[in-house]
Amino acid sequence: MAIEEFDVFVIGSGTAGKSVAYDCVEAGMRVAIADNREFGGTCANRGCDPKKVLVGVTEAMQLSANLKGKGIVSTPEINWSDIQKFKSTFTDAVPAATERDLKEAGIKMYHQSPRFLDENTLSVEGKTVKTKKIVIATGQTAMQLKIPGREYLKISDDFLDLPELPESIVFVGAGYIGMEFAHIAARCGAKVTVVEFGSRPLAPFDKDVVSHLTEASEKLGINFIFNAEVTKVEQLQKNYRVVYNQNGTENSIKARMVFNTAGRVPSIADLDLDQGNVAFEKDGISVNEYLQSTSNPSVFACGDVSASGSLPLTPTSSQEARIVSENIRNKSMIEMNFPPVPSVVFTIPQMAAIGLTEEEAQKNGYEYVVEYKSVPKWFNSKRINEEVYAYKTIVDKETRLILGAHIISHQAGEMINLFVLAMCGKLKCEDLKAMIFAYPTWGNDIKGMV
């Protein structure tokens, strides 16, 4: 059987992989792309996009609840089946549309995860492929909990496709995914418990701002069990029993469904990286400043699977893909320099952050000024009767530049983007205060935060 040859072989058809493939084929290269799941990647098929559709419905419900008795007579009733049908209008067409576009661009497609045979050779769909450059953009997958009964645990993919919402749910892990899904499920009528190994949710975020979200979540009816290590899951007649150790004592809780939301890990298990001399670590493929493998110069990695030090987010995947495609197509390679990157947790209210936490600023030796306030009486929050609105900003004492911003509010995700502009543009606090924003908008509020 003839060996197929390519200039570039991309593994992964998500945001990062597609971008590199399109750039390289446009430059006249012979390009192939492979994926062992539906084409289009995590974000569009089973991640950010469908999740945000579900969140949107609960946002409407929460706003109505806030204004009940203030003009709104009754809160709407949620139909889970209808939500799923609406969500499907965003996701169902993605794989076929992605494949159509790749085919039209002249990119060869494979529907299997390739395995390395050597530094420039892959095995895929029973074929042997030689390629000059290989781009690994396989993203992340749910981290398996190595406990008895792990086969009973569902993952985020399952939650997004639930035909019916169970009456009770346990989420194991209080990170992004656990918190966002807990809020969706609780607002849609499920009894929700979150079991977390740490002492609070969302460990990377500022602890003071997170405390407001924890309190709001508890008021919503979410039950938290902190400092708890899940040791096993047992199947009962109708329910599942989640057994956990908390402070040396064994306890348990029952629910109709249990989800593993303990985190995600690089999706590299099926690649046989050792055969390709591709070094990897806990955070993914080991790369240099050019997003090139530290051990195999023919290999690049971008997106969530790359151990580049960036946050595993769709926007950073796009940036990394741009650098990789440039470095493959051009002789002079460019470095990946990450600007300040915002993070948003799409709970209700939203929580958003950029830059350093107060603890990080202290650890790094900055001389800084902190402003931390709870401001539910500010107009934008008060007009929608939202009880939770708080912020913390960390400002360099000498330069007056913003080191970090942390917000919990109805529109924290949009507000944090203005802090992105301020930090990337190296605007001083006085520069922000001198600007005139539209009023009354949430964006205008940031002038009062610095």
Salt bridges, closest charged atoms under 4 A:
ASP7 OD1 - LYS132 NZ 3.23
GLU38 OE1 - ARG37 NE 3.75
GLU38 OE2 - ARG46 NH1 3.20
GLU99 OE2 - HIS111 NE2 3.07
ASP101 OD1 - ARG100 NH2 3.32
ASP118 OD2 - LYS130 NZ 3.82
GLU125 OE1 - LYS127 NZ 3.69
ASP157 OD2 - ARG37 NH1 2.84
ASP157 OD2 - ARG46 NE 3.97
ASP161 OD1 - LYS87 NZ 2.68
GLU167 OE2 - ARG256 NH2 3.75
GLU180 OE1 - LYS51 NZ 3.08
ASP206 OD1 - LYS392 NZ 3.17
ASP208 OD2 - LYS392 NZ 2.55
GLU215 OE2 - LYS219 NZ 3.93
GLU234 OE2 - LYS232 NZ 3.26
GLU234 OE1 - ARG241 NH1 2.69
ASP272 OD2 - ARG115 NH1 3.34
ASP283 OD1 - LYS282 NZ 3.85
GLU326 OE2 - ARG329 NH2 3.95
GLU358 OE1 - LYS392 NZ 2.78
GLU359 OE2 - LYS207 NZ 3.84
GLU371 OE2 - LYS373 NZ 3.93
GLU387 OE1 - LYS219 NZ 3.78
GLU430 OE2 - ARG400 NE 3.00
